Amino acid sequence: MRGRKTIAIIMLLLLALTGCNSTENPTPTATNAQTEVTYLSGMLLYGVSAAPYGVGDIKFESPNTADFRYKAFGADGTIPDINTGYDASGWQKLQSGDLIKGTDCRNIAVVTVDKDGKVTRCAKFYYVPGINYGTANADQYDDPVFYQSAAPLAEDVRAISLASTLLKSPLTSYVNKTGGIVQGFLTTYSNTVLPEEFRGRVHTGTDFYIAEEEPFYSPMDGEILYAGDDAYHMIIIYNSALEITTLILHGQNISAAKAILDKGGHVEKGELLGYGGSAGDPPGARHLHIEVRVGRATRYQSFSTTPDYTRKTNYDPLILADLFALSVDDTQDEYVGLGNSMQNLQCGGIAAQQGNWIYFRNDNDGGKLYKARPDDSAMTALTKDAVNYINVWGDWIYYVNQSDKNKIYRVRTDGTENTKLLDYGANYMLFVGGKLYFSYAGNGLFLYRMDADGKNLKQMNKQVIYQLTYHKGMLYYAVGFVNKAKRIWAIKPDGSDDKMLIDLKIDLVMFDGDRIYYRDYTKQLRLISMPVAEFTKQTTDQQTVELDNFNVPTAMQIVGDYLIYLNSNAGDSLYRLDMENDLNIPLTTQVMCTNMNIVNNWIYYEVTGKPVKLFRMRIDGSDKQILTTGNVWKAYEENGGVITFPTAPPTASPTIIATTKPTTNSTPPPKNTTVPTVTGTPAPTTPAATEAPSTAPPGEPTASPPEETAAPTAEPEPTADPTAEST
């Protein structure tokens, strides 16, 4: 847009319902003060159809009686200067309850006129809430990126620009990559993924896929009203000039946004807000939920509401690309992409997730590589090989081929171009920052790396490695063999600064946020947890925090305050330790469990036998399932019934000595954390006024935000402005 249209966008919409006297000259002057038109308040204009591309049916509502007229100028048009006395006699008539059908939902003027058709009041709508300005594929699990109507296979430039700004990424396509859209605005939900009460409800924003610990940035200028420790780590950004609020949820670490808030709250587009994660345990792929609300929104209602309510109060987040002139970012901050969670790869790497696809080893079909949607649809074999150490990045899946002497292969996510990358066996393979790192059987099981296309194979150390992980710019590995004493070393990904960190007999090193966990052999086999900063300072007499004697892990993962582990004292049965409440419980009576991976809030694990079987259950131990003949997940009951979980630590389990793990941004807070309501002058737009008023003093908490996995609470329906005068 150029000229007057650019200025109009900058002032924009006094958000869909504020209108303005003259967008290009909002302040009356001595020469036009007598003719400046009065703002037309007290009515709603919102989308009511599912049509894409900013074209659809709009509903008009007003409690007042007047001679209303409207004209839609469209995306390529410009609303003219409209002053008192402007001739609108030729415009379409409009009454409360009328539908404006099939119109281009951009740049719409609604006016009242006198008996001669001359304008007396005016409101301008540059965008309309409840309208898709792009479109998501009807199947939310079919790579639901936004498309252009003229080129159905091309991503919408606004979606690309918004993703690029959020992640400071120079990519021009986000299909099957971080930044891709997991779920679009106003889409409905798969009935197999969410509870039944969500049926018929629609998504209030847009979910962008983000990798673990990937930085994200502000998509707009404005003021941060809130950045808190609620369950979702919500960030609220308000722009007073445009009268819109953007809410961002699920960032794992939002310390950067908190720091901005502490300094006054002013934020500009492109400023760092936080890092990717899964705060609030959202269903589906790891993502950021971006929601754009009419007016000054001070709380989060629910990520799902009735269609009518959402259409009255929420904008398609794609409008941010137009409002703030977003474009592909060429100033990308350094970010290291990972092919899977490090915890999964330390446990065999049998499952991974990218976007709305889950990739896993199918033991029901010889351990072949499969993919499926989160609702288990579209299950497809990708290889004829048995696989482990699954790493997924972009269009490629990297894996260790157990059918070919553990050589490294890669295959595209659609199953094509299956290619061998290495002629000798490998183990502990990680995809980190575009390169593969592994223990190389071709030369003494030393640490090696190579490019993602198999080129530039390079030796990195001169010691046999056992276990390998990555954390914040360093590779960590244990020196030794299975069942032998270990020492922990660290090396930079470029091969420099290779050094022993600590001369203790430890292994199973794992990181979670600012803490490190490991298995200690110095006195007895036990699990230790401490701040990462204290790791190299300790001695055998200075252990910081012990999760001691609860049982011996042979593999483990951290999920919030839970430690999920295989208990060697119970035949490698699957257990869960609640580190916050000192509650240690069995999740299964099965023994000889192995390769425990966590994807999409499910624990995938194998049970050794002839043949090996693949099972899964939810983090809380419910919905235990087995993959059966025909590749169907079926409910599985142990010993003729379901395990009964104790309500207190079993008497046979020793007490945890200490659990002083602090609450950090890497650990989702309790679900009942309250979110303060920000008080202040209400926005002049009608939908914003429908937010429940707070009776609490400024900064004091009000009611908790509703759970994402619970039915949304009842909310007041937006109504026309009760203070508006009749025209």
N, C-alpha and C positions, 0 to 999 in steps of 0.2 A: 504494500500500500504506500502511496505517496501523498504529499500535500495535505489537504484537509483531512483525508482519511487517516493518515498517520496520527495527526493531532487528535482525531476522534477516538482512536484506539487508546492513546495515552490517557485521555480523560476517562475513557470507557465506562460505559454502561451505568454509570452511577448505579450500579450493577443491575442490569436487567430491569430493575424496578425503580431506580432512582430517577431515571430520565434526567434531563437538564434543560435549562432555559435555552442556552446556546452552547453546544459542545465546544465550539471553537473560541468562544468568548464568554465564559461562564459568569464573569463579573460585570454587572451593568455599568455603563459609562454615562457621561452627561448627555451624549447624543442619542442613546437608545434606551435610556431608563424608562421612558414612557411607553415604549412598544415591546419591552421584554416580556415574553410570554410567561405566565405562571405555571409552575410545575403541577402536573396532573398526578395526584396521589390517589390512594385508596382503591387499587385494583391489582389484579394478578394477570400475568401472561406467562404461560408455561406449555411445554410440549406434552403431547398425549399419545404420540404414535412411535413406533419402533423404526421409522424410516431413517436411513443413514445419511451421511454427507451433508448434514445441516438442512435437510429438506424434510418437512413433515407437517403434521397437523398441530396447531396451537390452540389452546383454549383461553378464552377471555372471561374473567370474573370481576364483578364490581358490585358493591352493595348500593351504589348511588344510581340515581336516575339522571340521564343526560343524553344528549345527542352525540354519541361516540362515533368517530370515524378512524380508519387506519389506512396506512399504505406501507407495503413491504418493498424496500429499495434493493434488497438482495446483496450478496457478498461483493458484487462488482459495482454496486451503487453507493451513493453517499446521501445521507439524510441532509436535506437543505437547511439553511437557516429558517426557523419557523418562529415568527413573532406574532404578537396579538394582531388580529386582522388578516392573517395569512389566509388565502382562499383555499379551502379544503372541501369545497362543495362537490367536487368530482370524486372524492375518496369513497371507499367502501364503508357502508354503515355497519355498526357493531353494537350488539347488545350482550349483557351479561349471560354467560352460558354458551355463546356462539363459538363455533370452531372455524378457525382460519385454516382451510384445508390445502395440503400439498404445497405450501409456500416455501420459499428460500428464507430460512429463519435467521437472517442477518439484516441489521439496519432497518428496523421497523419503527414507525412513528405512530402513536395513538394520541388522538386529540379529542377535545370537545369543541363543538362549534355552536354559534348562535343561529338564529332563524335564517340568516343569509348565507350560512356555510362558512363564516369567518371564524378562525381559531380563537378560542378563549383560554384554553389550557393545553399543555403538551407533555408527553413523556416519550423518551427515545430508548429503544432497546437495540443495542449493538449485537448482543447475544441473548439467547433465551434459555432459561433453565429447563432441564428435562429433555434436551435435544442432543442427539448424537451428532457431533460435528466431524466424526470419522465413523467407522463402523467396525464392530468386532464380528468375527465369524460366528454364525449362529451356534456352532458347536464350540463351547468354551474350551474344549480340549483339543481343538484342531488349530494349533498355533495361532491363537486369536490376536494377531497383530492387526492394526488398522489399515484399511485399504482405500485407495482412491477409486471413485466410480468409473473413471475413464480407463483405468488400468488395474483391473481386479487383482493382479498378482503383484502389484507394487505397493510397498508400505507408504502410508500417508506421510508426507514430509513433516507434518507437525508432530506426529508420534515419534519420528526419528529425532527431531530437534529436541523434544522434551526428554527423551531417554538420554540423548547426548549430554544435555545440560545436567540432568540428575546425576550422571555417573562421570561427567567430564571425559567422555569417550569420543574418539574421532570416527567411529564406525558409521557407515551409511546404511546398514541393515542390522536388525536385531532379531531376526528369526532364529530361534533355537540358541540364542546367546543371552548373556546378562544384559538387561535392558529391554528384552522382549516382554510383551504384555501377557501376563498370566491370566488375567480376567479383566474384561473391559467394563466400561460405564454402562449401567442399566441392563447388564446381562443377568440372566437367571442362573440358578444353581443346579448342579447335578444332584439328583435326589439320593444318589448312593454315597455322596461325599459328606453332606451336611444333614443334620437332623430334620425330621419331617416338618417341623414348624417353620422351616425356611422356604418351603414350597410356595410358589407364588410371589416371593419377594425378589427384589432386584438389588444389584450391587450399586453402592452409592458413589463409588469412585473408580479408579483404575489401578490395578496391581501390576507393578513392574518387577520382573525377576531380577534379583540381586544376589551376588555370591557372598559367602561368608567373609566378613571383615572387609568387604569392598567399600571404599568411601562413597558417600553420596552428598550432594550439594543442593543448595536452595534453588528452586526453579523460578523464583520471583523476588522482587524487592518488597520490603515491608518491615513489619515489626513483629518480633517473636513475642507472643503473648504467654506462651507456656512451653516448657520443655522439661518433662518430669519423669518420675520413677513409677508412673502407673504401669499397669501390666503390659501396655503396648508401647511404652516409651514414646508417647505421642509428642509431636511438635506442632504448634499452632502458629501460623504466620498470617498476619492481617495487613492488607493494603488499604489505607483510608482513602486514597485518591480514587481507586476503582471500586471500593466497597465490596471487596471479596476476601475470603479467608481460605487458606490452603491448610489442610491437615495432613500430616505425614506420620504413618504408624509402622511399627515393627523393626525399626533400627535397633540393633543390639547394643551399640555404644553411641550415645548422643551427647557425650561430654562437650563436644565443640559447640552444639546448639545451646547447652546450658551456660557455657562461658560467654556466648554472645548475649544471652538474656541477662546475665549478671552485670554486663557492661552497659545495659540500657535497652538492649533488644533490637536495635536497628540492624537489618541484614540486607544484603544485596544478592541478586542472582549470582550463582557461581561460588558462594561462600560455603565452606565445609560445614556440614551439620552433624555427621556421624558416620557410622559404619554398619554394613549389612549384617543381619542375623535373623532371628525368629522370635523377637520379644512378643509375648502373648501366645506363643505356639499356634500361629495361624494355620488353617488347613491348606493343603496344596503345597506348591513350591515356595521356597524362601523368597520373600518379596517385600517391596515397599507399597503400602496402600496410600495412594494420593487422592485426596478428596477436595473439591473446590465448592465452597458454600457461598450462598448469597448473603451479603452483609458481614457483620462482625460476629462470627460464631465463637462461642466461648466454652463449648463443651462438645463432646463426641457422643452422638446418640447411639448409633449402631452401624456396623458395616453393611447391614441389610435392613431395608424398610419396605413398606408397601410401595408399589409403583407410584401411586398418586402423590404420596408424601415426598418421595425423592424427587419427582419431577418438579415440584413446586420450590424446592429448597436447594437443589444441587446442579452445578454446571458440569458439563463434560470437561475433565481436566485438560483436554487438548487445547482449549482456548488459551491456556497459559502460553503456548508457543506463539500465538498471535499477539497477545497483550504485552509480552515482554520481549518480543523480537528474538525468540530463541533460535539458535542455529546449531549446526554440527560444530562441536567444540574441538579446537586444535591445540588446546593447552592441557592435555591430559596429565594428571598427576600420576606418579609412579604407583602402579598397583600390580600385584603378583597374582595372576589367576591360578586357581587350584582345580585339579581334575576330579576331586572328591574330598570329603572331609578327611582330615588327617586321622581322626579316630577310626573311621571306617577302614582306611587303608592299613592301619595298625592291626585291624582284625580281619584281614584277608581280602577286603575290598570286593565283596560279592554283590553289592548294591550301590547305586548312585542315582542322583536326580539332577536333571537339567531342565528348567522350565516345567512344562506339564508332561514330561516323560520320565518314567522310572526305568532304569536299566538294571538288570539283575542276572545272576547265574541261576538257570533253571535246572535244578537237580531232578526234576521230573522228566527232563529230556537230555540226560547225559551231561549236565553242567553247561549247556550251551548258553550263549549270550542272548537275552531276550529284552524287549522293551514293552511297556504297557502304560496306559494312562493312569492317573491316580485312582480312578474308579474301576480299574482293572480291565477296561475295554481296550480294544485294538492291540491285544497281546500278539507280538510278532517275534519270530526267531530272526536274529541278525547274523549268526555264524553257525557253522557246523562243528565248531571247536568247543572244548571245555575251557572255561576261563576263570581267572581271578585277577585281583588288583585292577578292577575296573576304574578307569579315569575318563571323564567326559569333558571336552572343552570345544565349544563352537560346533562345527559339523563333524567332529571326529571322536571316536571312542578308542582309547588305548588300553590294551590288556595283555596279560601274560597268558600264553596259549599252553594249557596243560596237556593238550593233545599233540603238541609238537615240542616236547622237551623243555617247556617253560620259556620258549622264545617270545620276544616282544612283537606284537602285531598291532595294527590299527585298522579300523573299519569305519566307514561313514555312518552317521546316525540312521540312514535309510537302508543300511545293510550292504551297500555297494563298496567296491574298491578295497576289499579285504587284502591287506598287504603285510608281509613279514618285514620287520625293521631291523632285527638282530639275529645273527646266526647261532648264538650261544644262549644258554639259559640265563634267566634273571630272577631276582626276588626283590620284595619290598619296593615295588616300583611306584614312583610318585610323578605326577605331572605338576610342575611348578613353574609359572612364568614362561610358558612356551617351550620348556625343555623337560626331558625325562631323566629321572635320577633313580638308580637301582644298584643292587648288589649283583656283580657280573661274574657268572660262572666261567666265562672264557679266560679269566685271569684272577684266580685266587680269591674270588668272592669279595674283591675290593669294591669301593664306591666308584661308580662311573656315572657319566652323564652323556646325553646326546641330544641333538635337535629333534623336534617333533616329527620330522620326516625321515629320521634314521641316520642323518649325516652328522659328521663331526663328533664321533665317539671319542671320549677323553677320560683317562683315569684321573681320579681326584685325591686318592689317599693310598697308603701302603699297608692297610690293616684290614683284616676280615671284619665285616660289619654284620651285626645282628640287630635288626630293627632299625627303622629310619623314619623320621618325621620332620616337619618343617614348621617354623613359627617365627613370624616377624623378622624376615631377612636372614635367618640362619637355618641350616640343616643340622639336625641332632641325630646321632647314631650311637648305638652300643657296640663296644668292641668285645668279641668273644663268640662263643657258640651257645646253642640251646643247652640249658641246664648247667652252664658254666658261669663263673663269676664274670661280671661285666664292669666296664668303666664307660662313662658318658663323655663323648667328644662332640664338638661343634665345628662346623665349617661353613663358610659363605658359599652361596650357589655358584660363584665364579671360581671356586676352588682355593681361594685364599683364606688365611687365618685359621688353618686347621689346628685345633688344640684340644687337649683334654680339659674338661671343665672341672671335674671333681674326681678325686681318687677314692671313690666308694663303690661297693658292690651293689649296683642298682640297675634296673631295667624297666621296661614298660613306661618309658617317659611319655607324658601326655600333657598338653596345655589346654587350659580353659580360661579364657580371658587373661587376667593378671596372675593366675595361679598355675603352679606346676604340680603334677601328680606323678609318683613313680613307686615302683616296688623295691623295697630295701632288703638287702641280705646281711647287713652288718652284724645284727644281733639275732634276729629271727626274721622270717619272711613276713613282711608287713607292708602296708600302704602308707605313704607319706604325702601330705599336701602342705604347700607353703607358697608364699609370694615368690614370683619368678625372680624378683630383685634379690631375694635372700638365698637363692639356690647355691651359688658359688661361694657364699660366705660361711656355710655351715661346716661343722666337723661331726664326727660320729657321736660327740657328746652334746651337740647343739641342734637337735631336731626341733623345728618350729611348731608344726601341728601334726598330730598323729591321728589317723583313722585306723587305730591299731586293734588287732585281735578279733576283728569282726568276722573274719574268714579270709582265706587266701585267694586273691584273684589270679586267674590265668589270662584273662583278657578283660578290658573294662572300657566304658564310655561314660561321659558326663552329660547329663541333660538337666539343666537348671540346677536344682538342689539334689537331684537324684544321681547316684552312682549305679549304673547298670553293669553287672559283672558276672563272669563265670566263676563259680565257687569250687575251687579244687578240693576243698574239704567235704564237698557234697557231690563228688563225681562229675565235676564241671557242669553242674546244674545252673540254671539262670536265676540270679538273685537281683534284688533292687534294694539299695540302701538310701533311705531318706536322711541326708546329712544334716538337715535342719532340725529334724525331730527325733533323731537317733532310732529310727525304725528300720529294721533289717528283715526283709521278707523274701520267701521263695516265690518266683514267678511261674515255676514249672516243677513237676516231679521228674521230668526227663533228665537222664544223665548223658554224658558224652556229647554235650552241646559244643558247638564250635562256630567260628566265623560269624560273630554277632555284629551286625551292621544296623544302623538306625537311619531310616529314610522316611520323610513325610509323616513323622510321628508314629511310625511303626518300627518295631524291632524285628528284623529279619535274622533268622539263625538256622543253622543246619544241625541235624542230629546224626552222628556217625553210625553207620550200619551198612548192611548190604540189602538194598542200596541206601545211599545217603538221601535223607529227606529234607525238604525246605519247609520251614514253618515261619509264622509271624504272629505277633500280638501287639496290641497297643502299649504305650509306655506304662500305663497303669495296670497292665497284665490282663486286660479284658480282650474279648474278641479273638481268642486264639484260633488260628487257622492253619491248615496244611494245604500245600499245592498238590492236587490230585490228578489222576488220569484225565486227559482232555484239557490240561492247564487251567483248572478251575480251583479257586480258593474255596475250601469248605471248612465249616466249623469243626473244631477238634476238641474232644473231651478226654482228659487223662483219667485213667483208672476208673472209668465209668462215671466220672463226674467232674465238676469244676473245683479247682483248688479254692479253699477258703482262706482268705488272707487274714492274718492276726491283726488285732487292733493295738497291740503293744509288742515290743520286741520279744521274740521267742526266748524262753528261759534258757535254751541251749546256746544262744548266741551271746558271747561276751559283750559287755558294755563298751561303747565307743569312748575312748579316753578323752578326746577333745575334738570339738568341731567349731573352730573359731573362724571358719571361712566367712569373710565379710561379704556383704551385699554389694555387688559391682554391676556395672552395665552389662556384663557378660552373663549375668544370672537373672532371668526374669523374676521380678518381685512377686509377692503374693497377689492372687487374683483380686483381693478386696481392697487393693490400694486405691485411695480416692484421688480424684483429679480436681484441682481448684477451678472454680469458675472465675473468669476474669471479668471484673466489673468495669463499667464505664458508660459513656454515652452510647445508646443503642443506634445501630445503623438506620438510616432513613428508609432503607428498602423494606418492603412489606414482609417477605419471608423471614428476614433476620429477626423481626419482632416476635416471631412465633416461638423462639427459644424460651424455655421455662425460666422465669426470672429467678435470680438468686437472692435469698434473704441473708446470706452470709456476708460478713464484712469483706472488704477487698483482700484478695489473697487467701481467704479461708476456704477450705475444701467444702464442696457440696456432695451430692450423691455420686457414687462410683459409676464409671461408664459401664454399660452393659457388656456382658461377656460376648466374645465373638462366637462362641459355640453354644450360646443360649438364645432363646427367642428374644427379639428386641422388645424393649419395654414400650408401653403405650406412650405415644407422643401427641402433642396438640397439633391439629391440622392447621396449616397456614391459612390465614384469613386476610381479607383486605384490611387496610389501615383504618382502624376505628376512629382515628382522629381526623380523617379527611372530611373536608367540607363538601356538601352537595353542590354540584355545578349546575 
